[in-house]
Amino acid sequence: MRQLFVAFGDSHAGHRLGLCNPATELEDMDERGQPRVWTPVLTATQKYLWHCYAEEDVPRVVELARGDPVILAHLGDPTQGNAWKQELVSSRDADQILMAAANMAPWFALHEAGELDLTAVRFVVGTSAHEFYEGSAPILVAEILRKAHPDVNISIIRHGLATVQGVVIDYAHHGAGPGIRHWTRGNVLRYYVWSIVNDAVMRGEAPPRVILRAHYHEYVPETLHYQYEGDWRVCDGLIVPAYCALGEHARQSTRSKGTISNGLVALEIEDGELAGIYAFQRTVDLRTKEAF
């Protein structure tokens, strides 16, 4: 028995530097006040992100799955939200919801075509300001997709603890940061994983095999070896990459971060064991290089 657990997040639909399906259909009025359908004109960044997502990463997951079941988790912030309204594609809040739902279309199209066995989709509630507060964006996106694809198990959660063939995956949006120095990269994540492992042991529970977090738009992997019930075991902690670039607010919040990671993570689970971790991602240098 073999399954995949695929995780990505921070797609920030609605932002001019967020993920956007070029086939997204939105509505406004023509010169006579009648409804008309229009599609967003993608920015250069959006074209790049859509290529990475729909033309590279999703097909890689299909190839890796080889027809086996796939569980898909969006780890939060499917929309930009209404707290920072600069750089939006549209001023209408509803358009962000429609764009976020359209961003999921490649997975469902492959499922409908019989090329991907998409068994479940989970939307994790992320940063409140990016989701119109209280998880509004994932709730609405999940409802749109649930009605369109009733054969797929779709729901939203705040903090997931998935057991796939006995392999326990702890997943949520917020968690440890990547570290602010190259030589401390992953240290905070490692201590974060260690704390979760210790908490589980003190409760008399087996710790999770994998811990997935998002929010920081950067791919960071860490592996912790620990003892439990007399055996040496392993817990992998991963901060997953994003499908967006840095806007003005994000640049300020990250103290002028020079790179960003775009992509997703796929966990391969076979015969009750974690058989592989696949990071389909790339790092983009956002600095302007000049020579004088």
Secondary structure as the mmCIF struct_conf table of DSSP 4:
data_model
#
loop_
_struct_conf.conf_type_id
_struct_conf.id
_struct_conf.beg_label_comp_id
_struct_conf.beg_label_asym_id
_struct_conf.beg_label_seq_id
_struct_conf.end_label_comp_id
_struct_conf.end_label_asym_id
_struct_conf.end_label_seq_id
STRN STRN1 ARG A 2 PHE A 8
STRN STRN2 GLY A 9 GLY A 9
STRN STRN3 ALA A 13 ALA A 13
TURN_TY1_P TURN_TY1_P1 GLY A 14 GLY A 14
STRN STRN4 HIS A 15 HIS A 15
TURN_TY1_P TURN_TY1_P2 ARG A 16 LEU A 17
STRN STRN5 GLY A 18 GLY A 18
TURN_TY1_P TURN_TY1_P3 PRO A 22 ALA A 23
STRN STRN6 LEU A 26 MET A 29
TURN_TY1_P TURN_TY1_P4 GLU A 31 ARG A 32
BEND BEND1 GLY A 33 GLY A 33
STRN STRN7 PRO A 35 TRP A 38
HELX_LH_PP_P HELX_LH_PP_P1 PRO A 40 THR A 43
HELX_RH_AL_P HELX_RH_AL_P1 ALA A 44 TRP A 50
HELX_RH_PI_P HELX_RH_PI_P1 HIS A 51 ASP A 57
HELX_RH_AL_P HELX_RH_AL_P2 VAL A 58 ALA A 65
TURN_TY1_P TURN_TY1_P5 ARG A 66 GLY A 67
STRN STRN8 PRO A 69 HIS A 74
BEND BEND2 GLY A 76 GLY A 76
STRN STRN9 THR A 79 THR A 79
BEND BEND3 ASN A 82 ALA A 83
TURN_TY1_P TURN_TY1_P6 GLN A 86 GLU A 87
STRN STRN10 LEU A 88 LEU A 88
BEND BEND4 VAL A 89 VAL A 89
BEND BEND5 SER A 91 SER A 91
HELX_RH_AL_P HELX_RH_AL_P3 ASP A 93 ASN A 103
TURN_TY1_P TURN_TY1_P7 MET A 104 MET A 104
HELX_RH_AL_P HELX_RH_AL_P4 ALA A 105 GLU A 112
TURN_TY1_P TURN_TY1_P8 ALA A 113 GLY A 114
BEND BEND6 GLU A 115 GLU A 115
STRN STRN11 ASP A 117 VAL A 124
HELX_RH_3T_P HELX_RH_3T_P1 SER A 128 HIS A 130
TURN_TY1_P TURN_TY1_P9 GLU A 131 PHE A 132
BEND BEND7 TYR A 133 TYR A 133
TURN_TY1_P TURN_TY1_P10 GLU A 134 GLY A 135
HELX_RH_AL_P HELX_RH_AL_P5 SER A 136 ALA A 148
TURN_TY1_P TURN_TY1_P11 PRO A 150 ASP A 151
BEND BEND8 VAL A 152 VAL A 152
STRN STRN12 ASN A 153 ILE A 157
BEND BEND9 ARG A 158 HIS A 159
STRN STRN13 GLY A 160 VAL A 164
TURN_TY1_P TURN_TY1_P12 GLN A 165 GLY A 166
STRN STRN14 VAL A 167 TYR A 171
BEND BEND10 HIS A 173 HIS A 173
BEND BEND11 ILE A 180 ARG A 181
HELX_RH_3T_P HELX_RH_3T_P2 HIS A 182 THR A 184
TURN_TY1_P TURN_TY1_P13 ARG A 185 GLY A 186
HELX_RH_AL_P HELX_RH_AL_P6 ASN A 187 MET A 202
TURN_TY1_P TURN_TY1_P14 ARG A 203 GLY A 204
HELX_LH_PP_P HELX_LH_PP_P2 ALA A 206 PRO A 208
BEND BEND12 ARG A 209 ARG A 209
STRN STRN15 VAL A 210 ARG A 213
BEND BEND13 HIS A 215 GLU A 218
STRN STRN16 VAL A 220 TYR A 228
TURN_TY1_P TURN_TY1_P15 GLU A 229 GLY A 230
STRN STRN17 ASP A 231 ILE A 239
STRN STRN18 ALA A 242 ALA A 242
BEND BEND14 TYR A 243 TYR A 243
STRN STRN19 CYS A 244 CYS A 244
HELX_RH_AL_P HELX_RH_AL_P7 GLU A 248 SER A 253
TURN_TY1_P TURN_TY1_P16 THR A 254 ARG A 255
BEND BEND15 SER A 256 SER A 256
STRN STRN20 THR A 259 GLU A 270
TURN_TY1_P TURN_TY1_P17 ASP A 271 GLY A 272
STRN STRN21 GLU A 273 ASP A 285
HELX_LH_PP_P HELX_LH_PP_P3 ARG A 287 LYS A 289
#
